[in-house]
Amino acid sequence: MQTRPAHRDDLDTLTALRLALFPDHAAAWHRHELETLIARSDYGVFVAVAATGLVGFAEVALRRDYVNGCDTSPVAFLEGIYVAPDHRRDGAARALITAVEVWGRVQGCSELASDADLANLDSQRMHAAVGFEETERVVYFRKALGA
């Protein structure tokens, strides 16, 4: 499985893949955000390429604030990873993580972090399979403040 940084020419397929991972936003919103993210130096967007075309992507950000479970700063943070169902277990996720790790090292990072929803067991298994170790579990709270 080959990986490479995403290009503007990838936007149609990349938007569709991102929409599969994050369905709460419209395709136009994803496309606009991808155009912005691809141009940033503190953000990486990588694609997995099979003989049939793009089959997955990973996004990584450079975070300088505190990242749960990490001891250093900056930290490369995996913001999202997705592989089309027909290409799972083909090594695409592992190849994408390798690309993200290289990007993080080039950025001066010694740690790669990520998160997953507590209910997303598939994501947790993928993270473990590509070498992540769980550091902690967190429940977030919110309280609206009156005027």
MDTraj code that builds the backbone (N, CA, C; nanometers):
import mdtraj as md
import numpy as np

residues = "MET GLN THR ARG PRO ALA HIS ARG ASP ASP LEU ASP THR LEU THR ALA LEU ARG LEU ALA LEU PHE PRO ASP HIS ALA ALA ALA TRP HIS ARG HIS GLU LEU GLU THR LEU ILE ALA ARG SER ASP TYR GLY VAL PHE VAL ALA VAL ALA ALA THR GLY LEU VAL GLY PHE ALA GLU VAL ALA LEU ARG ARG ASP TYR VAL ASN GLY CYS ASP THR SER PRO VAL ALA PHE LEU GLU GLY ILE TYR VAL ALA PRO ASP HIS ARG ARG ASP GLY ALA ALA ARG ALA LEU ILE THR ALA VAL GLU VAL TRP GLY ARG VAL GLN GLY CYS SER GLU LEU ALA SER ASP ALA ASP LEU ALA ASN LEU ASP SER GLN ARG MET HIS ALA ALA VAL GLY PHE GLU GLU THR GLU ARG VAL VAL TYR PHE ARG LYS ALA LEU GLY ALA".split()
xyz = np.array([
    [0.0862, -0.1182, 0.0000],
    [0.0000, 0.0000, 0.0000],
    [0.0900, 0.1235, 0.0000],
    [0.0649, 0.2127, -0.0923],
    [0.1420, 0.3364, -0.1032],
    [0.0698, 0.4486, -0.0274],
    [0.1467, 0.5397, 0.0284],
    [0.0902, 0.6591, 0.0908],
    [0.1656, 0.7796, 0.0379],
    [0.0991, 0.8939, 0.0462],
    [0.1614, 1.0198, 0.0050],
    [0.0792, 1.1340, 0.0626],
    [0.1382, 1.2546, 0.0657],
    [0.0584, 1.3701, 0.1060],
    [-0.0553, 1.3938, 0.0064],
    [-0.1667, 1.4408, 0.0563],
    [-0.2814, 1.4707, -0.0291],
    [-0.2534, 1.5929, -0.1152],
    [-0.3109, 1.5937, -0.2351],
    [-0.3011, 1.7062, -0.3287],
    [-0.4409, 1.7606, -0.3553],
    [-0.4454, 1.8781, -0.4125],
    [-0.5753, 1.9367, -0.4509],
    [-0.6499, 1.8465, -0.5486],
    [-0.5762, 1.7727, -0.6330],
    [-0.6404, 1.6816, -0.7278],
    [-0.7165, 1.5684, -0.6585],
    [-0.6869, 1.5450, -0.5313],
    [-0.7508, 1.4376, -0.4543],
    [-0.8821, 1.4797, -0.3901],
    [-0.9171, 1.6071, -0.3994],
    [-1.0262, 1.6608, -0.3169],
    [-1.1596, 1.5902, -0.3356],
    [-1.1957, 1.5506, -0.4553],
    [-1.3254, 1.4849, -0.4751],
    [-1.3329, 1.3537, -0.3970],
    [-1.2351, 1.2668, -0.4171],
    [-1.2357, 1.1371, -0.3487],
    [-1.2099, 1.1540, -0.2000],
    [-1.1191, 1.2425, -0.1661],
    [-1.0870, 1.2658, -0.0252],
    [-1.2078, 1.3194, 0.0502],
    [-1.2839, 1.4064, -0.0113],
    [-1.4063, 1.4587, 0.0509],
    [-1.5042, 1.3456, 0.0782],
    [-1.5198, 1.2553, -0.0164],
    [-1.6124, 1.1422, 0.0018],
    [-1.5647, 1.0509, 0.1153],
    [-1.4354, 1.0250, 0.1225],
    [-1.3820, 0.9415, 0.2308],
    [-1.4007, 1.0095, 0.3661],
    [-1.3738, 1.1398, 0.3701],
    [-1.3877, 1.2140, 0.4964],
    [-1.5335, 1.2192, 0.5404],
    [-1.6239, 1.2310, 0.4450],
    [-1.7670, 1.2316, 0.4756],
    [-1.8102, 1.0986, 0.5360],
    [-1.7484, 0.9886, 0.4932],
    [-1.7797, 0.8577, 0.5508],
    [-1.7371, 0.8503, 0.6970],
    [-1.6278, 0.9172, 0.7319],
    [-1.5811, 0.9173, 0.8711],
    [-1.6556, 1.0193, 0.9562],
    [-1.6794, 1.1358, 0.9012],
    [-1.7436, 1.2456, 0.9742],
    [-1.8725, 1.2851, 0.9025],
    [-1.9806, 1.2087, 0.9170],
    [-2.1030, 1.2349, 0.8403],
    [-2.1874, 1.3523, 0.8908],
    [-2.1465, 1.4165, 0.9989],
    [-2.2279, 1.5241, 1.0553],
    [-2.2160, 1.6567, 0.9815],
    [-2.1263, 1.6633, 0.8829],
    [-2.1104, 1.7860, 0.8040],
    [-2.1345, 1.7544, 0.6570],
    [-2.1738, 1.8550, 0.5821],
    [-2.1994, 1.8388, 0.4390],
    [-2.0685, 1.8238, 0.3619],
    [-2.0776, 1.7664, 0.2446],
    [-1.9595, 1.7470, 0.1603],
    [-1.8906, 1.8798, 0.1296],
    [-1.9669, 1.9840, 0.1034],
    [-1.9070, 2.1150, 0.0722],
    [-1.8239, 2.1666, 0.1889],
    [-1.8720, 2.1454, 0.3102],
    [-1.7978, 2.1874, 0.4291],
    [-1.6650, 2.1117, 0.4370],
    [-1.6692, 1.9783, 0.4163],
    [-1.5464, 1.8984, 0.4204],
    [-1.4480, 1.9433, 0.3135],
    [-1.4973, 1.9655, 0.1934],
    [-1.4084, 2.0062, 0.0839],
    [-1.3391, 2.1381, 0.1162],
    [-1.4143, 2.2345, 0.1657],
    [-1.3557, 2.3642, 0.2023],
    [-1.2508, 2.3465, 0.3127],
    [-1.2829, 2.2666, 0.4139],
    [-1.1872, 2.2461, 0.5219],
    [-1.0613, 2.1754, 0.4709],
    [-1.0782, 2.0758, 0.3858],
    [-0.9619, 2.0063, 0.3298],
    [-0.8738, 2.1000, 0.2488],
    [-0.9329, 2.1890, 0.1714],
    [-0.8542, 2.2865, 0.0954],
    [-0.7673, 2.3694, 0.1892],
    [-0.8235, 2.4081, 0.3019],
    [-0.7496, 2.4868, 0.4004],
    [-0.6421, 2.4031, 0.4684],
    [-0.6774, 2.2821, 0.5103],
    [-0.5832, 2.1978, 0.5855],
    [-0.4645, 2.1539, 0.5010],
    [-0.4869, 2.1224, 0.3752],
    [-0.3778, 2.0778, 0.2880],
    [-0.2711, 2.1861, 0.2749],
    [-0.3104, 2.3112, 0.2852],
    [-0.2170, 2.4230, 0.2685],
    [-0.1400, 2.4576, 0.3961],
    [-0.1816, 2.4055, 0.5103],
    [-0.1177, 2.4421, 0.6375],
    [0.0122, 2.3653, 0.6603],
    [0.1110, 2.4323, 0.7185],
    [0.2389, 2.3664, 0.7483],
    [0.2345, 2.2902, 0.8805],
    [0.1372, 2.3200, 0.9657],
    [0.1273, 2.2523, 1.0956],
    [0.0217, 2.1414, 1.0928],
    [-0.0157, 2.0995, 0.9741],
    [-0.1196, 1.9973, 0.9577],
    [-0.0815, 1.9100, 0.8391],
    [-0.0979, 1.7798, 0.8539],
    [-0.0685, 1.6883, 0.7451],
    [-0.1917, 1.6090, 0.7063],
    [-0.2128, 1.5939, 0.5777],
    [-0.3198, 1.5095, 0.5259],
    [-0.2528, 1.4098, 0.4319],
    [-0.2666, 1.2818, 0.4626],
    [-0.2032, 1.1764, 0.3859],
    [-0.3097, 1.0834, 0.3299],
    [-0.2823, 1.0277, 0.2129],
    [-0.3763, 0.9359, 0.1495],
    [-0.3088, 0.8015, 0.1268],
    [-0.3916, 0.6969, 0.1333],
    [-0.3486, 0.5614, 0.0988],
    [-0.3980, 0.5345, -0.0421],
    [-0.3083, 0.4846, -0.1264],
    [-0.3400, 0.4650, -0.2665],
    [-0.3234, 0.3175, -0.3025],
    [-0.4311, 0.2589, -0.3526],
    [-0.4291, 0.1214, -0.4038],
    [-0.4375, 0.1286, -0.5561],
    [-0.4354, 0.0146, -0.6218],
    [-0.4454, 0.0103, -0.7681],
    [-0.5738, 0.0759, -0.8171],
    [-0.6778, 0.0731, -0.7335],
    [-0.8075, 0.1294, -0.7709],
    [-0.8195, 0.2786, -0.7418],
    [-0.7211, 0.3376, -0.6753],
    [-0.7256, 0.4796, -0.6406],
    [-0.7130, 0.5002, -0.4905],
    [-0.7603, 0.6157, -0.4450],
    [-0.7522, 0.6482, -0.3019],
    [-0.8470, 0.5593, -0.2228],
    [-0.7953, 0.4987, -0.1155],
    [-0.8779, 0.4092, -0.0351],
    [-0.8813, 0.4489, 0.1122],
    [-0.8057, 0.5511, 0.1495],
    [-0.8044, 0.5938, 0.2887],
    [-0.7283, 0.7229, 0.3059],
    [-0.7385, 0.7778, 0.4255],
    [-0.6659, 0.9010, 0.4572],
    [-0.6373, 0.9067, 0.6065],
    [-0.5409, 0.9897, 0.6405],
    [-0.5112, 1.0210, 0.7801],
    [-0.4791, 1.1693, 0.7879],
    [-0.5242, 1.2312, 0.8966],
    [-0.4949, 1.3715, 0.9213],
    [-0.4212, 1.3824, 1.0540],
    [-0.3196, 1.4667, 1.0556],
    [-0.2386, 1.4842, 1.1756],
    [-0.2111, 1.6329, 1.1961],
    [-0.2232, 1.6761, 1.3222],
    [-0.1994, 1.8158, 1.3569],
    [-0.0829, 1.8253, 1.4540],
    [-0.0172, 1.9363, 1.4503],
    [0.0879, 1.9666, 1.5463],
    [0.0228, 2.0406, 1.6627],
    [0.0240, 1.9779, 1.7795],
    [-0.0373, 2.0395, 1.8976],
    [0.0714, 2.0801, 1.9958],
    [0.0622, 2.2043, 2.0390],
    [0.1589, 2.2574, 2.1354],
    [0.0993, 2.2710, 2.2749],
    [-0.0332, 2.2554, 2.2862],
    [-0.0981, 2.2594, 2.4171],
    [-0.0825, 2.1223, 2.4834],
    [-0.1310, 2.1080, 2.6038],
    [-0.1220, 1.9798, 2.6736],
    [-0.2047, 1.8754, 2.6002],
    [-0.1457, 1.7601, 2.5800],
    [-0.2161, 1.6475, 2.5189],
    [-0.2212, 1.5359, 2.6218],
    [-0.3414, 1.4909, 2.6549],
    [-0.3604, 1.3875, 2.7565],
    [-0.2683, 1.2688, 2.7316],
    [-0.1982, 1.2276, 2.8369],
    [-0.1135, 1.1100, 2.8303],
    [0.0245, 1.1327, 2.7731],
    [0.0556, 1.2539, 2.7298],
    [0.1863, 1.2818, 2.6692],
    [0.2749, 1.3607, 2.7644],
    [0.4058, 1.3472, 2.7440],
    [0.5035, 1.4131, 2.8307],
    [0.5799, 1.5242, 2.7610],
    [0.5633, 1.5395, 2.6304],
    [0.6429, 1.6359, 2.5558],
    [0.5533, 1.7327, 2.4789],
    [0.6178, 1.8323, 2.4223],
    [0.5493, 1.9268, 2.3356],
    [0.6519, 1.9764, 2.2339],
    [0.6152, 1.9881, 2.1101],
    [0.4845, 1.9613, 2.0519],
    [0.4589, 1.8111, 2.0371],
    [0.3332, 1.7781, 2.0113],
    [0.2904, 1.6401, 1.9905],
    [0.2216, 1.6324, 1.8547],
    [0.2530, 1.5288, 1.7791],
    [0.1782, 1.5005, 1.6570],
    [0.0495, 1.4318, 1.7013],
    [-0.0649, 1.4846, 1.6598],
    [-0.1930, 1.4311, 1.7047],
    [-0.2732, 1.3819, 1.5846],
    [-0.3063, 1.2544, 1.5865],
    [-0.3854, 1.1944, 1.4802],
    [-0.5295, 1.2425, 1.4946],
    [-0.5700, 1.3307, 1.4064],
    [-0.7035, 1.3906, 1.4146],
    [-0.8107, 1.3008, 1.3542],
    [-0.7710, 1.2163, 1.2599],
    [-0.8664, 1.1256, 1.1979],
    [-0.7955, 1.0293, 1.1058],
    [-0.8492, 0.9095, 1.0971],
    [-0.7976, 0.8095, 1.0039],
    [-0.9161, 0.7270, 0.9568],
    [-0.9167, 0.6976, 0.8262],
    [-1.0269, 0.6214, 0.7695],
    [-0.9747, 0.5403, 0.6523],
    [-1.0188, 0.4157, 0.6456],
    [-0.9895, 0.3283, 0.5328],
    [-1.1227, 0.2709, 0.4854],
    [-1.1459, 0.2759, 0.3559],
    [-1.2696, 0.2223, 0.2990],
    [-1.2856, 0.0764, 0.3411],
    [-1.4072, 0.0349, 0.3740],
    [-1.4301, -0.1012, 0.4247],
    [-1.3703, -0.2125, 0.3385],
    [-1.3739, -0.1999, 0.2072],
    [-1.3202, -0.3033, 0.1189],
    [-1.1683, -0.3160, 0.1253],
    [-1.1031, -0.2183, 0.1862],
    [-0.9562, -0.2187, 0.1915],
    [-0.9018, -0.2295, 0.3332],
    [-0.9877, -0.2562, 0.4279],
    [-0.9399, -0.2771, 0.5646],
    [-0.8682, -0.4111, 0.5717],
    [-0.7690, -0.4182, 0.6543],
    [-0.6827, -0.5366, 0.6684],
    [-0.5916, -0.5556, 0.5473],
    [-0.5746, -0.4497, 0.4669],
    [-0.4810, -0.4523, 0.3541],
    [-0.3501, -0.3814, 0.3890],
    [-0.3369, -0.3339, 0.5121],
    [-0.2167, -0.2607, 0.5522],
    [-0.2266, -0.1111, 0.5316],
    [-0.3434, -0.0619, 0.4894],
    [-0.3577, 0.0814, 0.4631],
    [-0.3444, 0.1647, 0.5899],
    [-0.4104, 0.1243, 0.6967],
    [-0.4023, 0.2016, 0.8214],
    [-0.2594, 0.2044, 0.8736],
    [-0.1923, 0.0920, 0.8714],
    [-0.0531, 0.0862, 0.9181],
    [0.0356, 0.1762, 0.8320],
    [0.0158, 0.1736, 0.7002],
    [0.0946, 0.2583, 0.6105],
    [0.0670, 0.4070, 0.6363],
    [-0.0587, 0.4414, 0.6600],
    [-0.0926, 0.5802, 0.6913],
    [-0.0293, 0.6244, 0.8224],
    [-0.0330, 0.5384, 0.9235],
    [0.0284, 0.5723, 1.0524],
    [0.1786, 0.5916, 1.0350],
    [0.2424, 0.5097, 0.9539],
    [0.3856, 0.5273, 0.9284],
    [0.4128, 0.6643, 0.8662],
    [0.3314, 0.7056, 0.7695],
    [0.3470, 0.8380, 0.7083],
    [0.3287, 0.9489, 0.8114],
    [0.2311, 0.9313, 0.8992],
    [0.2050, 1.0290, 1.0051],
    [0.3232, 1.0352, 1.1027],
    [0.3796, 0.9205, 1.1365],
    [0.4952, 0.9165, 1.2271],
    [0.6148, 0.9911, 1.1667],
    [0.6404, 0.9685, 1.0392],
    [0.7510, 1.0379, 0.9726],
    [0.7269, 1.1881, 0.9757],
    [0.6044, 1.2305, 0.9437],
    [0.5698, 1.3724, 0.9473],
    [0.5939, 1.4293, 1.0873],
    [0.5502, 1.3561, 1.1892],
    [0.5686, 1.4029, 1.3271],
    [0.7150, 1.4200, 1.3631],
    [0.7984, 1.3247, 1.3253],
    [0.9423, 1.3363, 1.3543],
    [1.0019, 1.4588, 1.2853],
    [0.9633, 1.4804, 1.1594],
    [1.0135, 1.5974, 1.0853],
    [0.9719, 1.7266, 1.1547],
    [0.8558, 1.7272, 1.2183],
    [0.8062, 1.8448, 1.2907],
    [0.8726, 1.8616, 1.4274],
    [0.9581, 1.7684, 1.4667],
    [1.0268, 1.7771, 1.5952],
    [0.9556, 1.7069, 1.7092],
    [0.8609, 1.6212, 1.6772],
    [0.7839, 1.5509, 1.7806],
    [0.8501, 1.4181, 1.8168],
    [0.8343, 1.3822, 1.9429],
    [0.8795, 1.2499, 1.9871],
    [0.7625, 1.1631, 2.0314],
    [0.6399, 1.2175, 2.0219],
    [0.5204, 1.1412, 2.0576],
    [0.4109, 1.1643, 1.9538],
    [0.3352, 1.0576, 1.9298],
    [0.2157, 1.0629, 1.8463],
    [0.0990, 1.0244, 1.9352],
    [-0.0037, 1.1076, 1.9377],
    [-0.1199, 1.0818, 2.0223],
    [-0.2457, 1.0762, 1.9366],
    [-0.3508, 1.0244, 1.9938],
    [-0.4790, 1.0128, 1.9260],
    [-0.5863, 0.9930, 2.0310],
    [-0.7096, 0.9872, 1.9872],
    [-0.8188, 0.9534, 2.0773],
    [-0.9245, 0.8765, 2.0010],
    [-1.0154, 0.8175, 2.0729],
    [-1.1262, 0.7437, 2.0138],
    [-1.2431, 0.7509, 2.1111],
    [-1.3608, 0.7552, 2.0580],
    [-1.4801, 0.7524, 2.1409],
    [-1.4824, 0.6227, 2.2211],
    [-1.5287, 0.6299, 2.3450],
    [-1.5340, 0.5107, 2.4304],
    [-1.6146, 0.3973, 2.3687],
    [-1.7143, 0.4311, 2.2890],
    [-1.7998, 0.3281, 2.2296],
    [-1.7447, 0.2739, 2.0972],
    [-1.6410, 0.3363, 2.0429],
    [-1.5881, 0.2963, 1.9126],
    [-1.4792, 0.1899, 1.9303],
    [-1.5229, 0.0684, 1.9503],
    [-1.4292, -0.0419, 1.9750],
    [-1.3449, -0.0740, 1.8529],
    [-1.3988, -0.0566, 1.7315],
    [-1.3189, -0.0800, 1.6108],
    [-1.1991, 0.0148, 1.6067],
    [-1.2217, 0.1411, 1.6383],
    [-1.1129, 0.2383, 1.6399],
    [-1.0101, 0.2035, 1.7475],
    [-1.0583, 0.1629, 1.8632],
    [-0.9651, 0.1255, 1.9703],
    [-0.8795, 0.0062, 1.9289],
    [-0.9397, -0.0920, 1.8622],
    [-0.8639, -0.2089, 1.8151],
    [-0.7622, -0.1687, 1.7085],
    [-0.8012, -0.0795, 1.6178],
    [-0.7081, -0.0333, 1.5146],
    [-0.5891, 0.0365, 1.5784],
    [-0.6161, 0.1248, 1.6746],
    [-0.5071, 0.1951, 1.7426],
    [-0.4100, 0.0960, 1.8069],
    [-0.4622, -0.0032, 1.8753],
    [-0.3761, -0.1044, 1.9382],
    [-0.2976, -0.1818, 1.8328],
    [-0.3616, -0.2147, 1.7218],
    [-0.2963, -0.2941, 1.6168],
    [-0.1794, -0.2207, 1.5517],
    [-0.1844, -0.0876, 1.5478],
    [-0.0754, -0.0114, 1.4855],
    [0.0239, 0.0432, 1.5881],
    [0.0126, -0.0032, 1.7140],
    [0.1154, 0.0270, 1.8122],
    [0.0864, 0.1332, 1.9159],
    [-0.0345, 0.1884, 1.9177],
    [-0.0677, 0.2852, 2.0232],
    [-0.0898, 0.2121, 2.1542],
    [-0.0615, 0.2803, 2.2650],
    [-0.0951, 0.2279, 2.3962],
    [-0.1977, 0.3221, 2.4595],
    [-0.2959, 0.2646, 2.5249],
    [-0.3968, 0.3472, 2.5920],
    [-0.3331, 0.4133, 2.7122],
    [-0.3597, 0.5434, 2.7296],
    [-0.3018, 0.6164, 2.8424],
    [-0.4039, 0.6528, 2.9486],
    [-0.5259, 0.6822, 2.9094],
    [-0.6292, 0.7176, 3.0066],
    [-0.7647, 0.7209, 2.9386],
    [-0.8697, 0.7218, 3.0194],
    [-1.0062, 0.7375, 2.9689],
    [-1.0639, 0.8621, 3.0326],
    [-1.1375, 0.9372, 2.9528],
    [-1.1883, 1.0661, 2.9982],
    [-1.3362, 1.0758, 2.9631],
    [-1.4121, 1.1335, 3.0522],
    [-1.5517, 1.1679, 3.0244],
    [-1.5584, 1.3196, 3.0306],
    [-1.6075, 1.3825, 2.9245],
    [-1.6197, 1.5272, 2.9212],
    [-1.7573, 1.5690, 2.9715],
    [-1.7621, 1.6855, 3.0379],
    [-1.8870, 1.7386, 3.0900],
    [-1.9089, 1.8782, 3.0363],
    [-2.0353, 1.9211, 3.0402],
    [-2.0719, 2.0535, 2.9954],
    [-2.1842, 2.1044, 3.0835],
    [-2.1817, 2.2339, 3.1093],
    [-2.2903, 2.2985, 3.1816],
    [-2.3124, 2.4339, 3.1165],
    [-2.4336, 2.4613, 3.0742],
    [-2.4650, 2.5904, 3.0133],
    [-2.4666, 2.6972, 3.1221],
    [-2.4136, 2.8119, 3.0879],
    [-2.4130, 2.9254, 3.1812],
    [-2.5222, 3.0225, 3.1421],
    [-2.6027, 3.0590, 3.2387],
    [-2.7084, 3.1571, 3.2116],
    [-2.6505, 3.2949, 3.1866],
    [-2.7318, 3.3823, 3.1337],
    [-2.6874, 3.5190, 3.1006],
    [-2.6460, 3.5983, 3.2206],
])
top = md.Topology()
chain = top.add_chain()
for i, resn in enumerate(residues, 1):
    res = top.add_residue(resn, chain, resSeq=i)
    for name in ("N", "CA", "C"):
        top.add_atom(name, md.element.get_by_symbol(name[0]), res)
traj = md.Trajectory(xyz[None], top)
